């Protein structure tokens, strides 16, 4: 996990920004057929997914987590089809942070465990849905997201606009109006490296 995230934004209102580390965004088309799913009661089979199966309103960077015993590495399959056919990565960790995903889209994912006993076991197919591009907040504002980009080694750039109930942009946002989280844990502004830049052509820009 990256220790620090730099988040740059263009915005118009009080919102919560969730930072995250990210892995290589380049998926690999699988050339082999994934193993047949094993019994869910088998602890050597991937189980207990995070986010939970069927979760909604997920961020565009989702940290996939699971439990599994006696495995040396894992193949992560992710896609918009069921079952997912694209292998995104192979990892020895029990977690994987996705590259930027699309708004309001249902994704399917599965973990194939390569056991220390030489047996390959495939977990069940799980799913989650990302948040819509416009999401109302509890304060009666709407956040309009335009673009999300990642840059190595640890920068996430967001471009968005905050609107009030009349559809007008909010232009007086300060750093103190933002809450930043990493893996669901709050970070201070200094820890997150949050920086806000107002765009000349768009009301606000996060950089």
C-alpha positions as CSV (number, residue, x, y, z in Angstrom):
1,X,0.0,0.0,0.0
2,X,1.2,3.5,-0.8
3,X,2.0,5.6,2.3
4,X,0.8,8.9,0.8
5,X,-1.6,10.0,-1.8
6,X,-1.7,13.3,-3.6
7,X,-5.2,14.2,-4.7
8,X,-5.7,17.1,-7.0
9,X,-9.2,18.4,-7.7
10,X,-11.5,20.9,-9.4
11,X,-14.7,21.3,-7.5
12,X,-17.8,23.2,-6.3
13,X,-18.9,22.0,-2.8
14,X,-18.4,20.0,0.4
15,X,-17.7,16.3,-0.4
16,X,-15.8,13.4,0.8
17,X,-12.8,12.2,-1.3
18,X,-11.6,8.7,-0.9
19,X,-8.0,8.1,-1.7
20,X,-6.4,4.8,-2.6
21,X,-3.3,3.1,-3.8
22,X,-3.4,1.4,-7.2
23,X,-1.8,-1.4,-9.0
24,X,-0.9,-1.8,-12.7
25,X,-3.9,-1.0,-14.8
26,X,-3.0,-3.3,-17.7
27,X,-5.3,-6.3,-17.8
28,X,-4.1,-9.6,-19.4
29,X,-6.5,-11.7,-21.5
30,X,-6.5,-15.1,-20.0
31,X,-5.2,-17.9,-22.2
32,X,-6.3,-20.6,-20.0
33,X,-9.7,-21.7,-18.6
34,X,-10.1,-20.8,-14.9
35,X,-10.4,-23.7,-12.5
36,X,-13.8,-25.1,-11.7
37,X,-15.2,-23.3,-8.6
38,X,-14.8,-25.3,-5.4
39,X,-17.1,-25.7,-2.5
40,X,-17.7,-22.4,-0.7
41,X,-17.1,-24.2,2.7
42,X,-13.5,-25.0,1.6
43,X,-11.2,-22.6,3.4
44,X,-8.6,-23.2,0.7
45,X,-11.0,-21.6,-1.7
46,X,-11.3,-17.8,-1.9
47,X,-14.1,-16.6,0.4
48,X,-15.4,-13.6,2.4
49,X,-15.1,-11.0,-0.3
50,X,-14.7,-7.2,0.2
51,X,-16.7,-5.4,-1.0
52,X,-19.5,-7.9,-0.2
53,X,-21.2,-9.6,-3.1
54,X,-23.8,-7.3,-4.7
55,X,-22.4,-4.1,-3.1
56,X,-23.5,-0.8,-4.7
57,X,-22.2,2.8,-4.9
58,X,-18.5,1.7,-4.9
59,X,-15.8,4.1,-5.8
60,X,-14.0,4.1,-9.1
61,X,-10.9,2.6,-7.4
62,X,-12.1,-0.6,-5.6
63,X,-9.8,-2.5,-3.3
64,X,-10.8,-6.2,-3.7
65,X,-10.1,-8.3,-0.7
66,X,-10.7,-12.0,0.2
67,X,-9.7,-14.8,2.6
68,X,-8.1,-18.0,1.6
69,X,-5.8,-20.6,3.3
70,X,-2.8,-22.4,1.9
71,X,-2.4,-20.6,-1.4
72,X,0.9,-19.3,-2.8
73,X,-0.6,-16.8,-5.3
74,X,-3.9,-15.6,-6.8
75,X,-5.2,-14.8,-10.3
76,X,-7.7,-11.9,-10.3
77,X,-10.4,-11.9,-12.9
78,X,-12.5,-8.8,-13.4
79,X,-15.0,-7.6,-16.0
80,X,-18.5,-6.5,-17.0
81,X,-19.5,-10.0,-18.1
82,X,-20.5,-13.0,-16.0
83,X,-18.2,-14.9,-15.6
84,X,-15.3,-12.4,-15.9
85,X,-12.8,-13.6,-18.6
86,X,-10.0,-11.0,-18.2
87,X,-7.1,-11.8,-15.8
88,X,-6.0,-8.4,-14.4
89,X,-3.1,-9.6,-12.3
90,X,-1.4,-12.4,-10.4
91,X,-0.5,-11.6,-6.8
92,X,0.7,-13.2,-3.6
93,X,-1.4,-10.7,-1.6
94,X,-5.0,-11.2,-0.6
95,X,-6.0,-7.8,-2.0
96,X,-5.9,-5.9,-5.3
97,X,-6.8,-2.3,-6.0
98,X,-8.4,-1.9,-9.4
99,X,-7.5,0.6,-12.1
100,X,-10.1,3.4,-12.7
101,X,-13.5,1.9,-13.3
102,X,-16.6,3.3,-15.1
103,X,-19.4,5.1,-13.3
104,X,-22.7,3.3,-12.7
105,X,-21.4,-0.1,-14.0
106,X,-21.8,-3.6,-12.6
107,X,-18.5,-5.5,-12.4
108,X,-18.0,-9.2,-11.8
109,X,-14.8,-10.6,-10.2
110,X,-13.4,-13.9,-9.2
111,X,-10.2,-15.1,-7.5
112,X,-8.4,-18.3,-8.5
113,X,-6.1,-19.6,-5.8
114,X,-3.0,-21.6,-6.6
115,X,-2.7,-23.9,-3.6
116,X,0.5,-24.9,-1.9
117,X,-0.6,-28.5,-2.5
118,X,-0.5,-27.9,-6.3
119,X,-4.3,-27.7,-6.7
120,X,-5.8,-24.7,-8.3
121,X,-9.2,-23.6,-6.8
122,X,-11.5,-21.0,-8.2
123,X,-13.7,-19.0,-5.9
124,X,-17.3,-18.0,-6.8
125,X,-18.1,-15.1,-9.0
126,X,-18.9,-11.9,-7.0
127,X,-20.2,-8.6,-8.1
128,X,-20.3,-4.9,-7.2
129,X,-21.7,-1.7,-8.9
130,X,-19.9,1.6,-9.0
131,X,-21.5,4.9,-8.0
132,X,-23.4,7.0,-10.5
133,X,-21.6,10.0,-12.0
134,X,-23.9,12.4,-10.2
135,X,-24.4,11.6,-6.5
136,X,-26.4,13.8,-4.1
137,X,-24.9,14.4,-0.7
138,X,-26.6,14.6,2.7
139,X,-26.2,18.4,2.6
140,X,-28.5,18.7,-0.5
141,X,-25.7,19.2,-3.0
142,X,-24.8,17.2,-6.1
143,X,-21.3,16.2,-7.1
144,X,-20.7,15.9,-10.8
145,X,-17.6,13.9,-11.6
146,X,-15.9,14.5,-15.0
147,X,-12.6,12.7,-14.9
148,X,-10.4,10.4,-12.7
149,X,-6.8,9.8,-13.5
150,X,-3.9,8.0,-11.8
151,X,-0.2,8.9,-12.2
152,X,2.8,7.1,-10.8
153,X,4.0,6.8,-8.2
154,X,1.0,7.8,-6.0
155,X,-1.1,10.6,-7.4
156,X,-4.9,10.5,-8.0
157,X,-6.3,13.5,-10.0
158,X,-10.0,14.2,-10.0
159,X,-12.0,16.8,-12.0
160,X,-15.5,17.5,-10.6
161,X,-18.1,20.1,-10.0
162,X,-20.4,20.7,-7.0
163,X,-23.9,22.0,-7.6
164,X,-26.5,23.4,-5.2
165,X,-30.2,22.6,-5.4
166,X,-30.7,25.4,-8.0
167,X,-28.0,23.8,-10.3
168,X,-25.5,26.6,-9.6
169,X,-21.9,25.8,-9.0
170,X,-20.4,26.3,-5.5
171,X,-17.2,28.3,-5.7
172,X,-16.1,28.9,-2.1
173,X,-14.7,25.5,-1.2
174,X,-11.7,25.2,1.1
175,X,-9.4,22.3,2.0
176,X,-11.2,22.1,5.3
177,X,-14.5,21.2,3.4
178,X,-13.0,17.9,2.3
179,X,-12.7,14.6,4.1
180,X,-10.1,12.2,2.7
181,X,-10.1,8.4,3.4
182,X,-7.7,5.6,2.5
183,X,-9.0,2.0,2.9
184,X,-12.0,3.5,4.8
185,X,-9.7,5.2,7.4
186,X,-9.6,9.0,7.7
187,X,-6.5,10.9,6.8
188,X,-5.6,14.4,7.7
189,X,-5.1,17.0,4.8
190,X,-1.4,16.9,5.4
191,X,-1.2,13.1,5.3
192,X,-3.2,12.8,2.1
193,X,-1.3,15.5,0.3
194,X,-4.7,17.0,-0.9
195,X,-4.3,20.0,-3.1
196,X,-7.2,22.0,-4.7
197,X,-6.8,23.9,-8.0
198,X,-9.5,26.1,-9.5
199,X,-9.7,25.6,-13.2
200,X,-9.9,28.7,-15.4
201,X,-12.3,27.1,-17.9
202,X,-14.2,24.9,-15.5
203,X,-15.4,26.1,-12.1
204,X,-13.1,23.9,-10.1
205,X,-10.3,21.3,-10.8
206,X,-8.7,18.8,-8.4
207,X,-5.0,18.2,-9.0
